[in-house]
Amino acid sequence: MSKTKYGLNTICTHVGEIKDEQFKGAVSPIYMSTSYEFDGVDVKRYPRYFNTPNQEYLSKKIAALEHAEAGMIFGSGMAAISTVFLAFLKHGDHIVVQNTLYGGTSNFIREEFPKYGIEFTFTNGYEVADFEAAIRPNTKLIHIETPSNPLLTITDIKGVADLAKSKNVITTIDNTFASPINQNPIDFGIDIVMHSATKYLGGHSDILAGAVACNHEHMHTIWNVAKNLGGSLSDMTVWMLERSMKTLALRVKAQNRNAKKIAKFLAGHEDVKNVFYPGLKTHPQYDLAKSQMKGFGGMMSFELADGLDAMKFQKELKLIKSSMSLAGVESTVLSPHKTSHSLLTQQERDAIGVTDNLIRFSVGIETKQDLIDDIEQAISKVKDKKLQAQN
């Protein structure tokens, strides 16, 4: 493809596809081989080296979507995150980590870094000043997540990137909740972007994968560690991810529209205590989110009014699934304290606002009124059962 600038849907559909030169099929062929010729070839391909044909070409799509020079795919989001961290941190180094982020990342840092002698500081907040206060002479990396999981806090991407550059510190971001359709951190100065590709990139709740995008220099550093850790994935999964990403922009934009309408509905509901969604003008970082996001995403969290049990509410839903993970075409809810943040202690969860009554809502592509009706009937049933129990 000779044109250098394409629209989102064209990038999703065509960049990174493998042309079927033999049979002229409309979709990329799958190369399932785990063994390739090594002599007289331009590329010595080996699955653990992340360079089989399907891996190589899908990485081009990820790089194009994130406005990066290079991309790489991994066996999971945590494989991507852990590999990047270990590629740039060694014994005696220090990392500054945002305090509101995915529980699995927090647990990895707390459990594994002490074994390697890597120092870390979780910020007291998510303002630029909070990151600056945490920087030490041996700080090598700053990691952020915006919007955050599960409270949808918004961090100033450019502010953190500018701060890090002034201190000669590398920046990484978990861009999973936003997706490259809604947010491109590299445009704001972030060095390395990471995704759980299981979520929006895959979008159909049927694959497990991770992704990284950055410049060639950083990618070479990451690859040198990745090939040793072995967090690659099968080419069947790679092919499924490339297929799924063809509809990425269409899916995400539909989820954006649904989520904004439903967030407004929940915010005005008498039986909903709090709604956390950056697309609401009442969100404390609404203006910041608007300045760095192209869409506000399909993720939100909310708390029911006092006395209404979150778990009982989820059991009463008929259409919305009570389910692990997020970002599929189907709407799902879960309780973070029992899932994504279950590895944290109660004290740690309380400190970041992950209450037992918090519900994380991944809005799908269904008709929005059907989702609203499902929420209404579930709340009504929980309230009725509460009254019956009191009588």
Beta strands, then each sheet from edge to edge (+ up, - down):
strand 1: 70-74
strand 2: 94-97
strand 3: 119-122
strand 4: 139-145
strand 5: 170-174
strand 6: 192-196
strand 7: 210-214
strand 8: 272-276
strand 9: 299-304
strand 10: 321-322
strand 11: 332-334
strand 12: 358-362
sheet 1: 1+ 7- 6+ 5+ 4+ 2+ 3+
sheet 2: 8+ 9- 12+ 11- 10-
end
